[in-house]
Amino acid sequence: MKLSEKTAIIFGCNGNIAKAICKKLSQEGCNVVISDLKKEQTEQLASETKNAIGMNADVRIEKDVKKIVNLALEKFGKIDVAINCSRIALLKETTKLTEKEWGTIVDFNAKSMYLIAKTVLRNMIDNNSGSIIGVTSKAAKSGPANLSSYAASMNASIGLLRSLSCEVRNNNIQVNALCPGYIEHEELALGAELTGNTPPDKGIYLQFSPLIDVTAEPEALANLVAYLVSDEGRFITGQAYQLTDDDVTYWRNLGLEAEM
């Protein structure tokens, strides 16, 4: 894979999946622009990643997204890849969700996809090339209990990305989604923080299929990302990839709670 002349922006870099993607693209020679809501986390990951710079931003605010895009353009001159890993989750029954909580989850997960895509596409269309990837969730397909706002936001994100893939296919721009099979602790912790709820115990995550080694999934997804944004994967668009079987109805809907 030849990625040495590409520049990638990666939003939402607090979880293991995003960190694995940053590391993989950097190893393949990409210039990497890292952004997260938390300034300290952003700066730390940027300092640990080769060919990387970082700046914190709130993906729910258009001017924040624009400042990250402008940073990439000022530093590297173009944007070849934009990956949104920004995800938060809140474990709560639908009837107990407040309107504000619902809006916070949907804005952070789905509105961010719209703002990021809209902003990076200006440069990608001018260059007649590019790749947009949204990290969503297998929850969009399995619809686990007590995660309705999360599942809804992920369905919205996948719908947006698939529609967008049709809009920009003639501009040589590919748009795809990834659907991890578990929720990271960082998603639950940040979701609780932003909605004023009690954060979960450290190490707890939700897994939507028993058929995958969760500890290996971040690296596997990072490898898939590297392929999709390479010349070899440039014809793949409009897809929503998951690494787990979708036929185990019981486990898919119940979810599996475990310790990381």
Backbone torsions as a table, in degrees:
resi	resn	phi	psi	omega
1	MET	NA	133.4	-178.7
2	LYS	-108.9	99.9	-179.0
3	LEU	-118.1	6.9	-171.0
4	SER	-66.3	-19.2	-179.6
5	GLU	-105.3	11.3	-176.5
6	LYS	-102.4	152.0	174.8
7	THR	-118.3	128.9	-178.3
8	ALA	-121.2	135.4	170.1
9	ILE	-103.9	131.5	179.5
10	ILE	-124.2	116.3	-179.0
11	PHE	-98.8	142.6	175.5
12	GLY	75.5	71.1	-167.5
13	CYS	-109.8	32.4	-177.3
14	ASN	-92.4	-15.9	-176.9
15	GLY	-99.7	170.6	-178.0
16	ASN	-65.1	-34.8	179.9
17	ILE	-64.3	-48.8	179.7
18	ALA	-63.1	-41.6	179.6
19	LYS	-63.0	-39.2	178.2
20	ALA	-65.4	-38.1	178.0
21	ILE	-66.1	-45.1	177.2
22	CYS	-56.9	-48.2	-177.9
23	LYS	-62.2	-45.5	-177.9
24	LYS	-64.1	-47.9	-179.2
25	LEU	-64.9	-37.4	176.2
26	SER	-63.4	-43.9	179.1
27	GLN	-62.3	-32.0	179.7
28	GLU	-82.6	0.6	174.0
29	GLY	102.3	2.5	178.9
30	CYS	-68.2	147.0	161.6
31	ASN	-78.7	131.0	-173.0
32	VAL	-120.6	128.6	173.2
33	VAL	-108.7	118.5	-174.2
34	ILE	-105.3	134.2	177.5
35	SER	-141.2	138.5	176.9
36	ASP	-147.0	162.1	178.1
37	LEU	-62.7	-35.3	-176.7
38	LYS	-90.5	121.0	-177.2
39	LYS	-62.4	-45.6	-177.2
40	GLU	-62.1	-43.1	179.2
41	GLN	-65.6	-39.1	178.8
42	THR	-61.4	-49.6	-177.6
43	GLU	-66.1	-37.8	180.0
44	GLN	-65.4	-46.8	-179.4
45	LEU	-65.6	-38.4	178.4
46	ALA	-63.1	-38.0	-179.6
47	SER	-70.6	-24.0	-179.0
48	GLU	-93.1	-3.4	-174.3
49	THR	-114.6	130.2	179.6
50	LYS	-68.0	143.9	177.9
51	ASN	57.6	37.6	-174.4
52	ALA	-125.6	148.1	169.2
53	ILE	-130.1	160.1	-177.4
54	GLY	-145.3	152.2	175.5
55	MET	-155.7	134.8	-179.0
56	ASN	-76.1	153.1	179.8
57	ALA	-162.5	154.9	174.3
58	ASP	-100.8	113.5	-173.8
59	VAL	-69.8	-6.6	176.5
60	ARG	-85.8	-5.9	-175.6
61	ILE	-116.7	121.1	-173.3
62	GLU	-60.4	-40.4	-178.4
63	LYS	-66.1	-30.1	176.1
64	ASP	-68.6	-42.5	177.4
65	VAL	-62.7	-41.9	-179.7
66	LYS	-62.8	-35.9	-178.4
67	LYS	-68.6	-31.2	176.6
68	ILE	-71.6	-43.3	177.6
69	VAL	-62.0	-43.2	178.4
70	ASN	-64.3	-35.9	176.6
71	LEU	-61.8	-44.3	179.1
72	ALA	-63.2	-41.5	-179.1
73	LEU	-68.8	-40.3	179.4
74	GLU	-66.3	-37.8	-176.6
75	LYS	-83.1	-40.9	-171.5
76	PHE	-121.0	-9.4	172.4
77	GLY	87.7	-14.7	-178.6
78	LYS	-162.0	169.4	175.5
79	ILE	-128.8	116.3	178.8
80	ASP	-96.9	-32.8	-173.3
81	VAL	-137.5	135.6	172.6
82	ALA	-130.7	124.5	-177.7
83	ILE	-125.0	124.5	178.6
84	ASN	-104.8	109.4	177.1
85	CYS	-104.0	10.2	-175.9
86	SER	-71.2	113.5	-179.4
87	ARG	-145.4	137.7	170.8
88	ILE	-134.0	153.9	-178.7
89	ALA	-137.6	154.0	177.2
90	LEU	-140.4	117.8	178.6
91	LEU	-81.6	104.8	-177.0
92	LYS	-162.0	140.1	177.0
93	GLU	-62.4	144.3	-176.5
94	THR	-57.3	-40.7	-177.7
95	THR	-69.3	-15.6	179.7
96	LYS	-101.9	-7.3	176.9
97	LEU	-69.8	134.5	173.0
98	THR	-84.1	160.8	178.1
99	GLU	-61.0	-37.5	179.5
100	LYS	-65.7	-41.7	178.7
101	GLU	-62.9	-44.7	177.7
102	TRP	-57.6	-48.5	-178.5
103	GLY	-62.5	-38.1	179.6
104	THR	-63.5	-45.6	-179.9
105	ILE	-64.2	-47.8	-177.0
106	VAL	-66.3	-40.8	179.1
107	ASP	-63.0	-46.7	-176.2
108	PHE	-66.8	-36.8	-175.7
109	ASN	-89.7	-42.5	-172.8
110	ALA	-102.9	-45.0	178.6
111	LYS	-60.5	-34.9	179.1
112	SER	-62.2	-36.1	177.9
113	MET	-60.7	-45.0	178.9
114	TYR	-62.8	-48.1	-176.8
115	LEU	-64.9	-42.2	-179.1
116	ILE	-66.7	-48.1	-179.6
117	ALA	-60.5	-47.4	-179.3
118	LYS	-57.3	-40.9	-174.9
119	THR	-76.2	-44.3	-177.5
120	VAL	-74.4	-24.6	-175.7
121	LEU	-65.0	-26.6	179.2
122	ARG	-57.5	-46.2	179.8
123	ASN	-73.8	-39.9	-179.1
124	MET	-64.2	-41.1	178.7
125	ILE	-65.1	-40.7	177.1
126	ASP	-60.3	-36.2	-178.4
127	ASN	-89.4	-5.8	-178.7
128	ASN	55.0	39.8	176.5
129	SER	-168.9	158.8	176.2
130	GLY	152.9	166.9	178.9
131	SER	-141.5	129.1	176.4
132	ILE	-117.3	130.1	178.5
133	ILE	-130.1	130.2	175.4
134	GLY	-110.4	126.3	174.6
135	VAL	-86.0	110.7	-176.6
136	THR	-107.6	-121.4	179.4
137	SER	-168.5	149.3	171.2
138	LYS	-64.8	-16.8	176.5
139	ALA	-61.0	-23.3	177.1
140	ALA	-62.5	-29.9	-178.1
141	LYS	-98.0	-30.4	-175.2
142	SER	-92.9	-25.7	178.0
143	GLY	55.9	62.2	-177.7
144	PRO	-66.9	153.4	176.9
145	ALA	-64.0	147.4	176.4
146	ASN	67.3	16.0	177.8
147	LEU	-134.0	36.1	-174.4
148	SER	-63.4	-41.9	-179.8
149	SER	-65.9	-38.2	178.1
150	TYR	-66.0	-49.5	-179.5
151	ALA	-62.1	-41.3	179.7
152	ALA	-63.9	-42.6	-179.2
153	SER	-66.3	-33.6	179.4
154	MET	-73.6	-36.6	173.1
155	ASN	-62.6	-42.2	177.9
156	ALA	-61.4	-41.1	-179.5
157	SER	-64.6	-44.6	179.4
158	ILE	-64.1	-41.8	177.5
159	GLY	-60.3	-43.7	177.8
160	LEU	-60.6	-48.1	-176.1
161	LEU	-65.2	-39.7	178.8
162	ARG	-67.3	-42.4	176.9
163	SER	-61.9	-43.7	-179.8
164	LEU	-62.2	-36.0	179.8
165	SER	-59.9	-32.7	177.9
166	CYS	-74.2	-34.2	-177.8
167	GLU	-68.7	-34.6	-171.0
168	VAL	-113.1	10.6	-178.4
169	ARG	-62.6	-32.8	179.3
170	ASN	-77.4	-6.0	174.5
171	ASN	-98.4	11.8	178.2
172	ASN	63.2	34.5	180.0
173	ILE	-115.7	129.6	179.2
174	GLN	-102.8	145.4	-179.1
175	VAL	-136.1	122.9	-178.1
176	ASN	-139.0	164.1	175.9
177	ALA	-122.6	148.5	170.4
178	LEU	-112.4	143.5	-176.7
179	CYS	-125.1	81.6	178.0
180	PRO	-56.3	153.0	-176.1
181	GLY	-92.3	9.9	179.3
182	TYR	-152.3	160.9	175.0
183	ILE	-98.9	130.1	180.0
184	GLU	-78.6	152.1	178.5
185	HIS	-57.3	-38.0	-178.2
186	GLU	-61.0	-33.7	177.5
187	GLU	-65.3	-43.9	-179.8
188	LEU	-68.1	-40.4	-179.0
189	ALA	-66.2	-45.6	-179.6
190	LEU	-70.2	-36.0	176.6
191	GLY	-61.1	-41.9	177.6
192	ALA	-65.7	-41.8	-179.4
193	GLU	-62.6	-45.6	-175.6
194	LEU	-74.8	-17.7	179.3
195	THR	-108.2	1.5	177.9
196	GLY	75.5	26.6	178.7
197	ASN	-104.0	169.9	179.4
198	THR	-76.4	126.6	-179.0
199	PRO	-69.3	151.9	179.5
200	PRO	-73.8	162.3	175.8
201	ASP	-61.3	144.8	-179.8
202	LYS	-62.8	135.7	176.9
203	GLY	100.4	-10.0	-179.2
204	ILE	-89.1	132.7	175.2
205	TYR	-140.5	169.8	178.3
206	LEU	-115.0	130.4	-179.7
207	GLN	-115.3	133.6	-174.7
208	PHE	-98.9	1.1	176.6
209	SER	-153.4	140.3	177.5
210	PRO	-85.6	4.5	-170.1
211	LEU	-100.9	26.3	-179.6
212	ILE	-146.6	147.1	172.9
213	ASP	-83.3	101.6	-173.7
214	VAL	-58.7	-36.1	-177.2
215	THR	-65.2	-21.8	-179.1
216	ALA	-95.2	-10.5	-174.1
217	GLU	-65.4	-41.2	178.9
218	PRO	-55.4	-45.8	179.5
219	GLU	-65.2	-40.0	179.2
220	ALA	-63.6	-42.3	177.9
221	LEU	-66.2	-37.8	178.0
222	ALA	-63.1	-40.2	177.3
223	ASN	-63.7	-39.2	177.8
224	LEU	-65.0	-41.8	177.4
225	VAL	-59.4	-46.9	-179.3
226	ALA	-59.3	-38.2	178.2
227	TYR	-68.2	-45.7	-177.1
228	LEU	-60.5	-37.3	-176.3
229	VAL	-89.5	-1.1	178.4
230	SER	-85.1	171.5	177.0
231	ASP	-62.2	-32.3	-179.2
232	GLU	-66.6	-29.6	-176.9
233	GLY	-103.3	11.2	-169.9
234	ARG	-68.5	-16.6	-178.9
235	PHE	-92.1	-1.2	-178.7
236	ILE	-90.2	123.1	-179.4
237	THR	-153.6	157.9	176.8
238	GLY	73.3	22.1	-176.1
239	GLN	-107.5	156.8	174.0
240	ALA	-127.9	100.0	-171.8
241	TYR	-90.9	137.3	169.6
242	GLN	-130.8	154.6	-176.9
243	LEU	-104.2	9.3	-176.1
244	THR	-122.0	155.5	176.5
245	ASP	-68.2	142.7	-177.1
246	ASP	-109.6	15.8	-173.6
247	ASP	-104.2	-1.8	-178.6
248	VAL	-92.7	83.9	-169.9
249	THR	-58.9	-43.2	-176.3
250	TYR	-60.8	-54.1	-178.9
251	TRP	-67.6	-34.6	-177.5
252	ARG	-60.9	-41.5	-176.4
253	ASN	-88.2	-29.2	-179.5
254	LEU	-79.5	-40.5	-174.2
255	GLY	80.6	158.0	-179.4
256	LEU	-125.1	118.1	-179.8
257	GLU	-92.7	133.4	-176.1
258	ALA	-152.1	178.8	178.2
259	GLU	-109.3	137.5	-179.1
260	MET	-81.4	NA	NA
